[in-house]
Amino acid sequence: MNILVCDDDKSIVDAIGIYLENEGYTILKAFDGAEAINLVEDNEVHLIIMDIMMPKMDGIRATMKIRENSKVPVIMLSAKSEDTDKILGLNLGADDYITKPFNPLELIARVKSQLRRYVTLGSLDMKSNLYRTGGLIIDDESKIITLDGEEIHLTPVQYKILVLLTANAGKVFSIDEIYEKVWNEAAFSPENTVTVHIRKIREKIEISPKEPKYLKVVWGIGYKVEKL
């Protein structure tokens, strides 16, 4: 997922970027509100961390402008002396705030919480190429898979298999059908190839791969993603 970090202090932007990149997120960087607005317009952004006090355009005005066209969650960064601005920011569209200096673990926890809410309840639901079952969500436009708000990384073949099954949740596909649709060629003894990929997918999306919640075998027929 893409997170935009905006602060006029480059060292803070870089530090936040390191924390979040270590969690697997992609970071976009801005150093004033106007630059943040441009990045939101030109990129798919899933969350914004926005400082309040910045030159050119402050975080509150930038958030108000972003809110005209986007529901992306915004976490505001504030100094302890900025309580009034912090409250104003929340009233005008910010979703959360964190006070400087901040604990990196708290920042990460707040980011994950807001992303879970956005993926579950936010504007991603409006996309026609969004596939969901339970806590498993595939955004086929941005090629992002999340499970309970956490991003899941698959190989291209694993991704294609999971999209096929999740887009048709509840439907059973034979091994031959999976092979032909994913590899776009006639199936010839594909069992080992498909089952290996299925096992790898389970290892990444299931708490207990031997007792899967999502990706299940239908003995003698094939595989399906459960419709939850």
C-alpha atoms as one frame of an Amber mdcrd trajectory, in Angstrom:
protein
   0.000   0.000   0.000   1.109   3.566  -0.706   1.535   5.991   2.185   2.180
   9.701   1.655   4.303  11.352   4.354   4.234  15.166   4.400   6.356  17.327
   6.726   8.626  20.296   6.095  11.294  18.599   8.230  13.079  16.208   5.847
  14.608  14.217   8.704  11.144  13.429  10.075   9.874  12.388   6.642  12.896
  10.149   6.133  12.585   8.580   9.589   8.875   7.824   9.163   9.624   6.462
   5.710  12.165   4.005   7.129   9.758   2.764   9.821   6.959   2.190   7.311
   9.134   0.712   4.560  10.291  -1.863   7.101   6.609  -2.830   7.413   6.365
  -3.338   3.658   4.655  -0.067   2.677   5.595   2.107  -0.312   6.356   5.708
   0.693   5.660   8.940  -1.166   7.290  12.081   0.261   6.122  15.693   0.324
   7.459  18.729   2.181   4.494  21.110   2.085   0.730  20.847   1.723   0.614
  21.894  -1.920   3.102  19.194  -2.876   1.018  16.644  -0.957  -2.114  17.604
  -2.896  -0.295  17.138  -6.208   0.948  13.696  -5.173  -2.557  12.611  -4.161
  -3.892  13.747  -7.532  -1.192  11.893  -9.488  -0.868   8.681  -7.446  -2.980
   6.072  -5.736  -2.555   6.880  -2.038  -4.023   4.702   0.711  -3.072   6.847
   3.741  -1.542  10.254   4.460   0.604  11.317   7.401   0.356  15.113   7.410
   2.182  17.660   9.552   0.067  20.628  10.709   2.588  23.483  10.612   4.290
  23.838   7.213   5.271  26.697   4.875   3.380  27.505   1.649   0.314  25.483
   2.673  -0.250  24.021   6.133  -1.591  20.543   6.831  -5.090  21.677   7.746
  -5.694  23.539   4.493  -4.133  20.675   2.527  -6.396  18.154   4.269  -9.472
  20.260   3.510  -8.476  20.371  -0.172  -7.798  16.626  -0.317 -11.160  15.936
   1.359 -12.968  17.565  -1.567 -12.228  14.501  -3.711 -10.846  11.758  -1.497
 -11.750   9.729   1.588  -8.178   8.527   2.104  -7.376   8.424   5.853  -5.250
  11.275   7.194  -3.145  11.090  10.351  -2.015  14.534  11.483   1.339  15.189
  13.120   1.230  17.907  15.759   3.492  19.482  18.349   2.146  19.620  21.902
   1.638  23.386  21.524  -0.742  22.883  18.592  -3.757  21.441  20.423  -6.179
  23.989  18.952  -4.981  23.273  15.413  -5.120  19.561  16.124  -8.788  19.760
  17.124  -9.527  21.940  14.103  -7.842  19.406  11.840  -9.953  16.564  13.221
 -13.103  18.605  12.759 -12.202  19.408   9.153 -11.449  15.905   7.942  -8.420
  14.315   9.605  -8.985  10.806  10.976  -6.373  10.686  13.738  -3.398  12.557
  15.124  -0.114  11.743  16.777   2.010  14.139  18.817   5.699  14.792  18.221
   7.994  13.321  19.372   6.222  10.041  18.668   6.910   6.400  19.442   7.498
   4.538  16.145   5.508   1.547  17.378   2.533   3.789  18.165   2.748   5.402
  14.732   2.795   2.006  13.004  -0.155   0.811  15.105  -2.197   3.884  14.172
  -1.301   3.499  10.497  -2.412  -0.135  10.468  -5.622   0.722  12.305  -6.566
   3.426   9.803  -5.700   1.212   6.830  -7.900  -1.577   8.200 -10.805   0.852
   8.487 -10.195   2.259   5.022  -9.968  -1.148   3.354 -13.004  -2.475   5.223
 -15.289   0.567   5.157 -13.755   3.140   2.842 -13.859   4.035  -0.783 -12.021
   0.916  -1.932 -15.408  -0.805  -1.665 -16.624   1.247  -4.618 -14.179  -0.312
  -7.080 -15.655  -2.862  -9.461 -12.388  -4.807  -9.593 -12.209  -5.268  -5.826
 -12.642  -8.869  -4.714 -13.413  -9.698  -1.106 -14.198 -12.655   1.079 -13.993
 -12.280   4.838 -10.851 -10.320   5.678  -9.194 -11.194   2.371  -9.314  -8.299
  -0.119  -7.764  -8.091  -3.584  -7.585  -4.736  -5.359  -6.940  -5.938  -8.911
  -6.377  -2.390 -10.165  -3.374  -1.739  -7.921  -2.510  -5.467  -7.598  -2.610
  -5.246  -3.814  -3.753  -8.073  -1.559  -4.566  -7.457   2.085  -5.596  -9.870
   4.806  -7.162  -8.247   7.868  -5.456  -5.008   6.851  -1.999  -6.538   6.372
  -0.523  -6.578   2.868   0.215 -10.029   1.425   2.936 -10.526  -1.188   2.547
 -13.292  -3.793   4.404 -14.280  -6.948   2.649 -13.349 -10.237   1.380 -16.914
 -10.737   0.179 -17.189  -7.140  -1.569 -13.842  -7.549  -3.390 -14.987 -10.703
  -4.576 -18.185  -9.003  -5.858 -16.324  -5.959  -7.625 -13.686  -8.086  -9.317
 -16.393 -10.148 -10.605 -18.207  -7.077 -11.499 -15.115  -5.027 -13.325 -13.394
  -7.894 -15.434 -16.568  -8.088 -15.624 -17.249  -4.346 -17.655 -20.353  -3.592
 -17.105 -21.873  -7.050 -14.988 -25.015  -7.321 -12.324 -25.108 -10.055 -10.671
 -28.326 -11.152  -6.879 -28.435 -11.367  -7.157 -28.501 -15.170  -9.400 -25.418
 -15.151  -7.023 -23.500 -12.885  -4.044 -24.383 -15.056  -5.748 -23.473 -18.326
  -7.048 -20.116 -17.040  -3.828 -19.070 -15.305  -1.247 -20.393 -17.763  -3.442
 -19.867 -20.867  -2.552 -23.228 -22.332  -3.977 -26.727 -22.409  -3.479 -28.720
 -19.235  -1.121 -31.669 -19.451  -0.496 -33.399 -16.102  -0.741 -30.062 -14.246
  -1.481 -31.494 -10.798   1.949 -31.070  -9.228   2.378 -27.568 -10.650  -0.971
 -26.297  -9.360  -0.839 -28.002  -5.968   2.609 -26.573  -5.226   1.346 -23.045
  -5.904  -1.794 -23.668  -3.839   0.357 -24.789  -0.914   2.511 -21.659  -1.175
  -0.557 -19.403  -1.262  -1.962 -21.107   1.835   1.296 -20.535   3.685   0.867
 -16.799   3.105  -2.877 -16.289   3.687  -3.820 -18.941   6.227  -3.179 -18.870
   9.970  -3.172 -22.663   9.876  -2.452 -23.920   6.318  -3.500 -27.450   7.295
  -6.880 -26.128   8.453  -7.519 -23.380   5.878 -10.188 -20.750   6.322 -10.069
 -19.390   2.778  -8.385 -21.656   0.224  -9.958 -25.101   0.471  -9.721 -28.400
  -1.364 -12.882 -30.133  -2.517 -11.709 -33.720  -2.629 -11.957 -35.368  -6.018
 -12.970 -32.114  -7.716 -10.541 -29.256  -7.162 -10.100 -26.043  -5.167 -12.165
 -23.055  -4.135 -11.902 -19.883  -2.080 -14.617 -19.947   0.547 -17.299 -17.280
   0.256 -17.401 -15.637   3.695
